[in-house]
Amino acid sequence: MDATVLYVRSGSGRRAPPDVDGLSIAEVTTAAAARDAAAAGGVDAAVVEADECGVGSVAAVRAADPTMPVVACSGTADGDLAARATRQGADEYYPREEAVPSLSDRVRATLEDEGDAPPGDVANPVEPYAETLEPADDGVYALDEEGHFEFVNPEMVELTGYSREELLGAPVDLIMDDDSVEEAREAVHELADSEERKTTVEFDLVPREGEPFPCEDHIAMLTDEDGRFAGTAGIVRDITDRKRREERLSGLLETSQTLVTAQGCEEIARVVAEGMVDALGHDRSVVRLYDEERDALVPTARGSDDPAVVGRSASPVGEGGPGRAFASGETLRLGDAVAPGEPVGDIGDTTDAVYIPLGEHGVVTLETTDPVGFEEATVSTAEVLASMAAVALERADREQDLLRCRTVIENVQDMVYVRDTAGRFSLVTDPLADWLGRDREALVGAALADLLPASEVPAVEGVVDRLREEGDSDASERVETEFVGADGQAWPAELEVSLFPSDGAFAGTVGVVRDRSELAETRELLETERDRFSYLFDNLPDAVVESKLDADDRPVVRTVNDAFTEVFGYDAEEVVGDSINEHVLPEGEHEAGRELADRQRPP
């Protein structure tokens, strides 16, 4: 036999071309090169390593030469790959390591049979591959045009629980309920009305014994040599595990959304316990929250009213499964880190238990009576849920602290405000609102510029910036400023600013306002009196001396008026700091001066 075989594999492929005596091998490594070689002619058959370079190379060869025999290969039997290669136009599917005859014999046989039937036009395209599909890991079947089984592989027998003899010739509704049969029939009708040759549906397979379970069915339409509908072939895969994962993820999503809106630690604990049911399907769960006063983990919520989880006692920190998990901050498991004989609570008929910390807030216990125990996927999902709960509990604690702080601020009888991170007022006490003559609720949301003159805002914001740079929640800074009342009048005030208590992140500022109106009025009055005194002091025609008694009871001169200089002839610089008696009293009168000073001394 003098022929040329086109061999298609990946550039990194290590498999040797088929050893076919008397045949020439033309090797290419891409689908494009395969298409070009087939289109150029001179090639009698093609061998495609489908598990290396994909079934796209099969389609490329078939598009270039619809009549060329094509053999798709793989290292081991793969029912899904066989079906996909067939749909792309392969005449043969061959697993190198598990099938006989050899690949070379298969290629020769294909060349000898060339022309017997165009690709894809046999009455039942699955039949030529029956030997190959027998060891496939998924269930493979073929139905005639009436929906009766014509072929099933061993895995299909295993999935259904029926024998091969019971399945062959039986209608498909033997393993499907009416709704699933109707859905599959509609899917096939849609294929017949379109250019597509394959589709995928999900259904619950009804086995001979046991409960129905979810499966995925990859359906391909079969045609006869005239292109008329001849039945269907399909690959069935048990997707129970995938559905379980999807349900877990869906449950986690719902629980995470609920945790975002949950208020308070007790409600969060309840959501976590319910989440163990929704996300994992396990209702034997107990959530214990840490009580600082008792230094113990107190049962706060449970997954059900199962007597096995009702009435659980508090767990001391460091003792038993919950206490040790909390102290270590790591997930512990019964029979592993926690020995079955240790005190872990009234576990009853529990065969497996997991203790997962909720950060610094508590521990969730998950138990099962299943002899197999928990799967690793279950434990991992529970840990994800616990981590979300720890974040929610941290938020709840922080909100509780802030609520207490706001309650204290709101009820003080001082003029106090709170500004949020955007600089807007989020709380104003009644005394401050009354002082400004404004409605308290109307002040919420106002900006600083709404209450202060524009010229005063930069100074206050500068204080805030400095406090934020320091980051000390106990620090405060005072600034004198003015507040504008409802009537537009500016009221002088002393403002003491500090950071709002938080866990480290900036949470706003607190301001304590002190009215400086009376102080300002007093200062203004004193300044007026001082100006008046200064005027009189400077303009009186009599000599006037301002003095102060020192430690020795001497009247020390602080200043004198112009009349003093004219009367006594001393300039102010000459007498300031000296005893006035030394300059104005005659000799012998100094004692009288001291007596006069004694009478001036306050009692």
C-alpha positions in Angstrom: 0.0 0.0 0.0 1.6 3.3 -1.1 0.0 6.1 0.8 0.8 9.2 2.8 -0.4 9.8 6.4 -0.7 13.3 7.8 0.4 13.2 11.5 -0.8 16.1 13.7 0.6 16.6 17.2 1.7 19.5 19.4 5.2 21.0 19.1 6.1 19.6 22.5 4.6 16.2 21.9 6.8 13.2 22.7 4.8 10.4 21.1 6.3 8.7 18.0 4.4 8.8 14.7 2.5 5.6 13.8 5.0 2.9 12.7 3.3 1.9 9.5 5.4 0.0 6.9 4.9 1.1 3.4 3.3 4.5 4.4 4.9 7.9 4.3 4.4 10.2 7.3 4.0 14.0 6.9 4.2 15.6 10.3 2.7 19.0 11.3 2.3 20.7 14.7 -0.6 23.2 14.3 -4.2 23.0 13.1 -3.4 25.6 10.5 -0.6 23.5 9.1 -2.8 20.5 9.1 -5.5 22.3 7.2 -3.0 23.5 4.6 -1.5 20.1 4.1 -4.9 18.5 3.7 -6.0 21.1 1.2 -2.8 20.8 -0.8 -3.6 17.2 -1.6 -1.3 14.2 -1.7 -2.4 13.1 1.7 -4.5 9.9 2.0 -5.3 9.9 5.8 -4.7 11.9 8.9 -3.8 10.9 12.5 -4.5 13.6 15.1 -3.2 13.4 18.7 -6.5 15.0 20.0 -5.5 15.1 23.6 -2.3 17.1 22.8 -3.5 19.6 20.2 -7.3 19.4 20.6 -10.1 18.4 18.4 -9.8 21.7 16.5 -7.1 19.9 14.3 -9.7 17.3 13.4 -12.1 20.0 12.3 -9.4 21.7 10.3 -8.5 18.6 8.4 -12.2 17.8 7.8 -12.9 21.3 6.5 -10.0 21.1 4.1 -10.9 17.6 2.8 -14.4 16.2 3.7 -13.5 12.7 2.3 -10.2 12.1 4.0 -10.2 9.4 6.7 -9.3 10.9 10.1 -8.2 8.9 13.1 -8.2 10.8 16.5 -5.8 9.5 19.2 -5.3 9.9 22.9 -3.1 8.4 25.5 -5.9 6.7 27.4 -9.6 6.2 26.7 -11.7 9.3 27.1 -15.4 9.1 26.2 -15.9 12.8 26.2 -12.9 13.4 23.9 -14.1 10.6 21.6 -17.5 12.2 21.3 -16.1 15.6 20.6 -13.7 14.2 18.0 -16.5 12.4 16.3 -18.6 15.5 16.2 -15.7 17.3 14.5 -15.6 14.6 11.8 -13.2 11.9 13.0 -13.8 8.5 11.5 -12.0 6.6 14.2 -11.1 7.2 17.9 -8.1 5.3 19.2 -6.6 5.2 22.7 -3.0 4.3 22.2 -2.3 2.5 25.5 -5.4 0.6 26.0 -6.8 -0.6 22.7 -6.0 -3.3 20.1 -5.3 -3.6 17.2 -2.3 -1.3 17.0 -2.5 2.2 15.6 -0.7 1.2 12.5 -3.3 -1.5 11.8 -6.1 0.9 12.6 -4.8 3.4 10.0 -4.4 0.7 7.4 -8.0 -0.5 8.0 -9.2 3.0 7.7 -7.5 3.5 4.4 -8.9 0.2 3.1 -12.4 1.2 4.1 -12.2 4.6 2.5 -15.2 5.4 0.4 -17.5 2.9 2.1 -19.4 5.7 3.9 -18.9 9.4 4.2 -17.8 10.6 7.7 -20.6 10.8 10.2 -23.1 9.1 7.9 -23.3 5.7 9.4 -26.6 4.5 11.0 -25.1 4.6 14.5 -21.7 6.4 14.7 -21.2 5.1 18.2 -21.1 1.4 17.2 -17.6 1.6 15.5 -16.2 2.9 18.7 -18.0 0.5 21.1 -14.8 -1.3 22.0 -13.0 2.0 22.6 -15.8 3.5 24.7 -16.2 0.5 27.0 -13.6 1.6 29.5 -14.6 5.3 29.5 -14.9 6.9 32.9 -18.3 8.5 32.1 -21.5 6.8 31.2 -21.9 6.5 27.4 -25.1 5.5 25.6 -26.9 5.6 22.2 -30.6 5.8 21.6 -32.5 4.9 18.5 -35.0 7.3 16.9 -37.7 6.0 19.3 -35.6 6.7 22.4 -34.6 3.2 23.2 -31.2 2.2 24.3 -29.0 0.7 21.6 -25.7 0.9 23.4 -24.5 1.4 27.0 -21.0 1.1 28.4 -20.1 -0.4 31.8 -20.0 3.0 33.5 -23.6 3.6 32.3 -24.6 0.3 33.8 -22.9 1.3 37.1 -24.6 4.7 37.2 -28.1 3.3 36.7 -27.9 0.1 38.7 -29.5 -1.8 35.8 -27.8 -4.6 33.9 -26.8 -4.1 30.3 -29.5 -6.6 29.3 -32.1 -4.6 31.2 -31.1 -1.3 29.5 -30.7 -2.4 25.9 -34.0 -2.0 24.2 -35.6 -0.2 27.1 -37.0 3.3 26.8 -35.0 6.2 28.2 -37.7 7.0 30.7 -36.5 3.9 32.6 -33.9 6.2 34.2 -35.6 9.6 33.8 -38.8 11.1 35.1 -41.4 12.6 32.7 -40.2 16.2 33.1 -36.6 15.2 32.3 -37.7 13.1 29.3 -39.7 16.1 27.9 -36.8 18.5 28.5 -34.4 16.1 26.6 -36.9 15.7 23.8 -37.2 19.4 23.4 -33.4 19.8 23.4 -33.1 17.2 20.5 -35.9 19.0 18.6 -34.0 22.2 18.9 -30.8 20.5 17.6 -32.8 19.1 14.6 -34.0 22.6 13.7 -30.6 24.2 14.0 -27.1 23.8 12.6 -25.8 22.6 16.0 -25.1 18.9 16.5 -24.7 18.8 20.3 -26.2 20.2 23.4 -26.1 19.7 27.2 -28.9 19.2 29.6 -29.1 18.4 33.3 -31.5 15.8 34.8 -32.0 13.7 37.9 -31.1 10.1 37.0 -33.5 7.6 38.6 -31.4 4.5 39.5 -32.8 1.1 40.0 -32.3 1.5 43.7 -31.8 4.5 45.9 -32.6 8.2 45.4 -32.4 10.1 42.2 -29.1 12.1 41.8 -28.2 15.0 39.4 -26.4 14.2 36.2 -25.1 16.1 33.2 -25.9 14.7 29.7 -23.9 15.8 26.7 -26.2 14.9 23.8 -25.2 14.5 20.2 -27.7 14.0 17.4 -27.1 10.9 15.1 -28.1 10.8 11.4 -28.2 8.0 8.8 -26.4 8.0 5.5 -29.2 10.2 4.0 -28.8 12.8 6.8 -32.1 11.8 8.5 -32.5 11.7 12.3 -31.3 8.3 13.6 -31.3 8.8 17.3 -28.9 10.3 19.9 -25.7 9.5 21.6 -24.7 10.9 25.0 -22.2 11.0 27.7 -23.7 11.1 31.3 -21.7 12.3 34.2 -22.7 12.3 37.9 -22.6 15.9 39.1 -23.7 15.3 42.6 -20.4 16.7 44.0 -20.6 19.8 41.8 -24.2 20.5 42.8 -23.2 20.1 46.4 -20.4 22.7 45.9 -22.8 25.0 44.1 -25.3 24.7 47.0 -22.5 25.4 49.5 -21.4 28.5 47.6 -25.0 29.7 47.3 -25.5 29.2 51.0 -22.3 31.0 51.8 -23.3 33.9 49.6 -26.7 34.2 51.3 -25.1 33.9 54.7 -22.5 36.6 53.9 -25.3 38.9 52.8 -27.2 38.3 56.0 -24.1 38.9 58.1 -23.6 42.3 56.5 -26.9 43.5 57.9 -27.0 41.5 61.2 -27.1 43.7 64.3 -25.4 42.6 67.5 -23.3 39.6 68.4 -26.2 37.4 69.3 -27.9 37.9 66.0 -24.6 37.2 64.2 -24.2 34.0 66.2 -27.7 32.9 65.1 -26.9 33.6 61.5 -23.7 31.5 61.7 -25.6 28.6 63.2 -28.2 28.8 60.5 -25.5 29.2 57.9 -24.0 25.9 58.9 -27.4 24.4 58.0 -27.9 26.3 54.7 -24.3 26.1 53.4 -23.3 22.7 54.7 -26.5 20.9 55.5 -25.4 20.2 59.1 -27.7 21.3 61.9 -25.6 20.0 64.8 -23.7 23.2 65.4 -23.2 25.4 68.5 -21.8 28.9 68.5 -20.1 30.0 71.7 -19.1 33.6 72.3 -16.4 34.6 74.7 -17.5 36.1 78.0 -14.6 38.2 79.4 -15.9 38.3 83.0 -16.3 34.5 83.2 -13.3 33.8 80.9 -15.4 31.2 79.2 -17.1 30.4 75.9 -20.8 30.6 76.5 -23.3 28.8 74.1 -25.2 31.6 72.3 -26.8 30.0 69.3 -27.4 26.5 67.8 -28.3 25.0 64.4 -31.4 23.3 65.6 -33.4 22.1 68.6 -31.8 18.7 68.4 -31.4 17.4 72.0 -27.8 16.7 71.1 -27.0 20.4 71.0 -29.5 21.8 73.5 -28.3 22.6 77.0 -24.6 22.7 76.2 -22.5 24.1 79.0 -19.9 26.9 78.9 -16.4 25.9 77.9 -13.5 27.3 79.9 -10.8 28.9 77.8 -8.0 26.3 77.1 -10.1 23.3 78.0 -11.8 20.8 75.7 -12.3 21.2 72.0 -13.9 24.7 72.0 -11.6 26.1 74.7 -8.4 24.8 73.1 -9.4 26.0 69.6 -10.2 29.5 71.0 -6.9 29.7 72.9 -4.8 28.5 69.9 -6.7 30.4 67.3 -6.6 27.3 65.1 -9.2 24.8 63.8 -9.2 21.6 65.9 -10.8 18.3 65.1 -12.1 15.4 67.2 -9.8 12.5 67.1 -6.9 14.6 65.7 -5.8 17.5 67.8 -8.6 16.7 70.3 -8.6 13.1 71.6 -12.0 11.4 71.8 -11.5 10.9 75.5 -11.0 14.6 76.2 -13.9 16.7 77.7 -15.5 18.3 74.7 -19.1 18.6 75.9 -21.9 16.2 75.7 -21.1 14.9 72.3 -23.4 11.8 72.6 -23.2 9.8 69.4 -21.0 12.3 67.5 -18.5 10.6 65.3 -16.7 13.7 64.1 -16.5 17.3 65.4 -14.7 20.4 64.2 -14.0 23.5 66.4 -13.3 26.7 64.5 -12.3 30.0 66.1 -14.3 33.1 65.4 -11.3 35.4 65.8 -11.2 36.8 69.4 -15.0 36.5 69.7 -15.7 32.8 70.1 -15.8 29.3 68.6 -18.3 27.5 66.4 -18.6 23.7 66.9 -19.8 21.5 64.0 -20.7 17.8 64.7 -21.8 14.8 62.7 -23.0 11.3 63.3 -21.9 10.1 59.9 -19.5 7.2 60.3 -17.3 8.7 57.5 -17.0 12.0 59.3 -16.5 15.4 57.6 -15.1 15.8 54.2 -12.2 18.3 53.8 -14.4 20.4 51.6 -17.0 20.7 54.4 -14.3 21.8 56.9 -12.9 24.3 54.4 -16.4 25.8 53.8 -17.0 26.0 57.5 -13.8 27.9 58.0 -14.7 30.4 55.3 -18.1 30.9 57.0 -16.3 31.3 60.3 -13.9 33.9 58.9 -16.8 36.0 57.6 -18.5 35.7 61.0 -15.3 36.9 62.7 -15.4 40.0 60.6 -19.0 40.6 61.3 -18.5 40.1 65.1 -15.6 42.6 65.0 -17.9 45.1 63.2 -20.6 44.5 65.8 -18.2 45.1 68.7 -17.0 48.3 67.1 -20.5 49.5 66.4 -21.5 48.7 70.0 -18.5 50.8 71.3 -19.4 53.6 69.0 -23.1 53.4 70.1 -22.0 53.7 73.7 -19.8 56.6 72.9 -22.5 58.4 71.0 -25.0 57.8 73.7 -22.7 59.4 76.3 -22.0 62.3 74.0 -25.7 62.8 73.2 -26.8 62.9 76.8 -24.1 65.2 78.2 -25.3 68.7 79.1 -22.4 70.3 77.4 -22.1 71.8 74.0 -20.6 68.9 72.0 -20.7 67.8 68.3 -19.4 64.9 66.3 -18.2 65.3 62.7 -17.9 62.3 60.4 -14.9 61.3 58.1 -16.3 63.7 55.5 -16.2 66.6 57.9 -20.0 66.9 58.2 -21.8 67.1 61.5 -23.3 63.7 62.4 -24.4 64.6 66.0 -25.0 67.8 67.8 -26.1 68.0 71.5 -29.2 70.0 72.5 -27.2 72.7 74.5 -25.1 73.5 71.4 -28.1 73.7 69.1 -30.0 75.9 71.6 -27.0 78.2 72.0 -26.9 78.7 68.2 -30.7 79.0 68.0 -30.8 76.2 65.4 -32.8 73.0 65.1 -30.7 70.1 66.2 -31.8 67.7 63.5 -31.3 70.3 60.8 -27.6 70.6 61.8 -27.0 66.9 61.0 -25.2 66.8 57.6 -24.1 70.4 57.8 -20.5 71.4 56.9 -18.2 73.3 59.2 -18.5 76.3 56.9 -22.2 76.4 57.7 -21.5 77.2 61.3 -18.3 79.1 61.3 -17.2 82.3 59.5 -15.2 81.4 56.4 -12.1 83.0 57.9 -12.2 80.7 60.9 -12.6 77.4 59.0 -8.9 76.9 58.0 -7.7 77.2 61.7 -10.1 74.4 62.8 -9.3 72.2 59.9 -5.6 72.6 60.6 -6.2 71.3 64.2 -8.0 68.2 62.7 -5.1 67.6 60.3 -2.5 67.8 63.1 -4.5 65.4 65.2 -4.8 62.9 62.4 -1.1 63.1 61.7 -0.4 62.3 65.4 -2.9 59.5 65.5 -3.3 59.7 69.3 -7.0 59.2 70.2 -6.4 60.7 73.6 -4.9 63.9 72.3 -6.8 67.1 72.0 -6.1 70.7 70.9 -7.9 74.0 71.7 -8.5 76.9 69.4 -10.4 80.2 69.8 -13.0 80.7 67.1 -16.5 81.9 66.4 -19.8 80.2 65.7 -22.6 81.8 63.7 -26.0 81.7 65.2 -29.3 81.4 63.3 -29.6 85.2 63.4 -26.2 85.6 61.7 -24.5 86.9 64.9 -21.0 85.5 65.6 -20.5 84.1 69.0 -17.0 83.8 70.4 -16.1 80.3 71.6 -13.2 78.1 72.7 -13.3 74.8 70.7 -11.5 71.7 72.0 -11.1 69.1 69.2 -10.2 65.4 69.6 -10.4 62.3 67.4 -13.5 60.2 67.6 -12.7 56.8 69.3 -12.0 54.1 66.7 -9.9 50.9 66.2 -7.2 52.8 64.3 -8.9 54.1 61.2 -10.0 57.7 61.1 -13.6 57.9 62.3 -14.2 61.6 62.6 -13.7 64.2 65.3 -15.4 65.3 68.5 -15.6 69.0 69.4 -16.4 70.5 72.8 -17.6 74.1 72.6 -17.3 76.6 75.4 -19.1 80.0 75.2 -16.6 82.9 75.5 -19.2 85.6 75.2 -19.1 86.6 78.9 -15.4 86.4 79.0 -15.1 88.5 75.9 -17.5 91.1 77.4 -15.5 91.2 80.7 -12.2 91.6 78.7 -13.8 94.4 76.7 -15.0 96.1 79.9 -11.6 95.8 81.5 -9.9 97.2 78.4 -12.3 100.2 78.5 -11.6 100.8 82.2 -7.9 100.5 81.6 -8.1 103.0 78.7 -10.0 105.4 80.9 -7.6 105.1 83.8 -4.6 105.6 81.5 -6.3 108.8 80.2 -6.9 110.1 83.7 -3.4 109.1 84.8 -1.8 111.0 82.0 -4.0 114.1 82.1 -4.5 114.8 85.9 -2.9 118.1 87.0 -1.8 116.5 90.3 1.3 114.4 90.7 0.4 110.7 90.5 2.5 107.7 91.2 1.6 104.0 90.5 3.6 101.8 92.9 3.6 98.3 94.3 4.9 97.1 97.7 7.8 94.8 97.4 8.9 92.0 99.8 10.4 94.6 102.2 7.1 96.6 102.2 8.7 99.4 100.2 6.4 101.3 97.7 8.3 100.6 94.5 7.5 103.0 91.6 6.1 101.4 88.5 5.3 104.6 86.6 4.6 108.4 87.2 2.6 110.9 85.2 3.9 114.1 83.7 2.6 116.3 86.6 4.9 114.3 88.9 7.9 115.2 86.8 6.9 118.9 86.8 6.4 119.0 90.6 9.4 116.9 91.8 11.7 117.3 88.9 12.3 113.6 88.4 11.9 111.9 85.1 10.1 108.6 85.1 13.3 106.7 84.2 15.0 108.0 87.4 12.4 106.8 89.9 10.9 103.6 88.3 12.1 100.6 90.4 13.0 102.8 93.4 11.1 103.4 96.6 9.0 106.5 96.2 9.9 107.5 99.8 13.5 107.9 98.8 12.6 110.7 96.3 9.7 112.6 97.8 10.0 112.3 101.7 12.3 114.5 103.7 14.8 113.1 106.1 13.1 111.9 109.2 9.8 111.2 107.5 10.6 107.7 106.2 9.1 106.0 109.2 5.8 107.8 108.6 6.0 106.6 105.0 6.4 103.0 106.2 3.3 103.4 108.4 1.4 104.8 105.5 2.4 101.7 103.4 1.3 99.4 106.2 -2.2 101.0 106.2 -2.4 100.5 102.4 -1.6 96.8 102.7 -4.7 94.6 102.3 -5.8 92.9 105.5 
